[in-house]
Structures are given as C-alpha cells and as structure tokens.
C-alpha cells in the first residue's frame, strides 16, 4: 500500500515544472492587459459586487463570484487584484487536480498530465 504523503516537494518535480510553465503565459497576459482583460460580462460582475447585491440569483452567472470580487476590493480596489487572484486560483486548481488524482492512486506522471490539461487551458488562462 502506497503512503499518500506529499512530503518532499522534490519528488513532485514534474508538477512543479508544469506549474512554472503554466505561470509564464498567465504572467504575460496579466502584464499585457494590465490591470485586467475585460470581457463582455466584466462590468456586470463589478456592478454586482459594488451595488450591495454580490450574491444574487442570476441564471447566466455563477452566484458568489461578485462576492469574491467585492471581498478582493477590500484588500485593494484595483481590478489588478482580481486578475492576480484569478491566475493564482487557476494555478491552484491544477495543483488540486494533481493532488486529488495522486491521492486516489494515479501515478505522479498521470496526475501531472491531468493537471497540465487544466493548467494549459487557453480559456482558463485568459
């Protein structure tokens, strides 16, 4: 039976390489579109966050996202804070995929490949 310990970070070097490679386009996009790359619904989320209804039922939008935008604006009112948080959340999602699959018994390489698919998704990066 395999022990499920993340212990040594060095043992997970393939994931670290994939995360580092995934961070490059994210950083490039963040710098190129500083402070934020605004989509057609960006203003709706910002308006929802700052009009007192950050958690609302809207069939076209995830409930609670505006709340996160609102909470982040307490740290820094710039949209750059939201941009950085989104990119960090994207990287964290890839790491969570890796950890979940590895804990379920997948090999490190299989878990890394699955994490790479999440981390390299162009739609998630922009």
Steps between C-alpha positions, in 0.01 A plus 500: 500500500638837398526775756331818389736764624598805305806531727790573269424767244788367289313176441234699318737683266296422186206691646726789601629523143146499358385765749799718418433464127132579553590811700689654206202565268290606797760757604541614140126550457471675836776745406378551142143577608581675828300558714240264353379343179136597502243269344145586400365407845780652709311820569197304617709319763662822615161671520354205694797506737465869579123553507425303812387178327819295461310174547202500271314238304579551136465199271778626273763562765652300784358616829769617734760611245401863553541439874860394440557813290351704785720332763810550289416868462533535876864394463560725200233671289700449179385243246862384499433327832218301342722414202782371720258306721341336194837390363608364840168316530558348156843374603358370828230312309766314301684412820176377659432276199848352542463443874154346463604256228823409674315439827253280311788282384600644163869509420678833533534517122131435436401756763745749349355446154147563627616810685676620184175482306333726758799731529545540124138572417502814290148589607597485866816704446334798338 
